[in-house]
Amino acid sequence: MVDIISPNTGAIIGHWTPDSGARIGAVLDGLPRAIAGLALPETRRAILSVAITALDRARGPLAAVIVAEVGKTPAEAADEVEYAQGFLRHALTQVPDTTEGTGERRLRVVPAGPVLAITPYNDPLAGIVRKIAPAIAAGCPVVVKPSALGHLTAQTLFDTFATALPTGAVTMVNSTDRDVLNGLVADARFRVLSFTGSTPTGLAIAARAGLKRLVLELGGNNPFLVLEGADLDRAAADAVARKTRAAGQACSAQNRIYVVASLFKAFRTRFLDRLSGVTFGASDGGVTMGPVRSARDLDRLGALAAGGRSFGTCQAPSPFAFGPVVLDEDTSLRHAEAFGPLVSLCPVPDRAAAFALAAQEEQALACYLYGEVSPAELAPLRFGSLGINSTRIQGAEVPTGGFGTAGIGREGGIWGLHELQTTINERWGA
């Protein structure tokens, strides 16, 4: 029995029991039947339509459990439900035709095969739906292994889908046993492995996966550049909002802010003033930023934040409350993703130095640039997403993913669908 502890109160709000080997085996044995059940495009469209309706009816309960289990604010939880719904709606428009060409030469677009989806706690609902929606569209059955820290949200989602989706199309299994997870990752019945999580864990999973197609969205050490021509008020507001959303527990949140020297003092004043207005603590207490997810996160962030300056007001006490912290140097964050409300704020001599720092990044998931930027300056940057005078880089219709140690493959849009498909070339003789 595994306890579910709310970061808002530190109290146990539920329990779950790890799946037995027999149940997991039965799920895997059912994958061939599930493939057959998703064979027809019209069936997939019907499944997605039913899923959209089911999720829409459960908006309130799903948002409430996200608040309680992972500490998002009510507004953030409602946004996550809407974001998840967007992946289903988009997938409904992307269900592919299965045959191209006529006569002697035909090309069949077919499902890549069963998918193992390992999902994170920071987006406990959308992190699952963004994987299962395109898989259904492509005709791939999915087995979801959610984070133990997001199990209650995942269970609520699967309870919502229980009467809506055909047996085996989308199934959840969960365990805290490392050998069980390793066995799932290595199982040859899965043809695609989709994982969202930290870079070290992703690399370990990839090493065990064998000949599977991999879609790995890993951590991001994301720079935020403030350059000449920037609207400093907007840049400061967006930087605070992006860093404090979900208590900074997002792979796409910025880790380090670099400001050209001529703008540093003016930007710093604006940024720190806005951070001072943040209220934090229990996410159901009317705050602007909820707690981090676990005691382990508190310890990790505390070590990274040594010497930093704290901001904001703890308005709703929580055992896992951690206020925004700013470091005046980037040493501890050069090679460590904060994954929390911790950021460095540093001046750089000029824009050339700022772009050079961005171009060196290996964990290249996202980069934000505020100011006047030319296409020629962007050309050398290899990040999965670039936000130019905006941090709103994500959406169901666009690809997300990274370069280097931020992962491989893409989720979202038609590009995410293509990760779940392959082709059969047919030549017909007379």
Summary of the structure (lengths in Angstrom):
residues: 430
radius of gyration: 22.3
end to end distance: 63.1
largest distance: 77.8
contacts: 1554
relative contact order: 0.14
helix: 41%
strand: 22%
